[in-house]
Amino acid sequence: MSAEKVLAVLSASPKPLRSGEIAELSGLDKKVVEKAMNTLKAEGKIVSPVRCCWEVKK
């Protein structure tokens, strides 16, 4: 469930976001966001165009 929320926040953002920004926008704890991001990264759904920033894979 948290992975879907993280993906939704990233999809809605016009720019790549850091994990702290995703946590703030989603209302989730930063540790939960980082765990969800690891899952999404392993599934190939998000990419990092700039160090420490993430966006949905196009």
Buried (B, 14 or more C-beta within 10 A) or exposed (E): EBBEBBBEBBEEBEEBBBBEBBBBBBEBEEEBBBBBBEBBBEEEBBBEEEEEBBBBEE
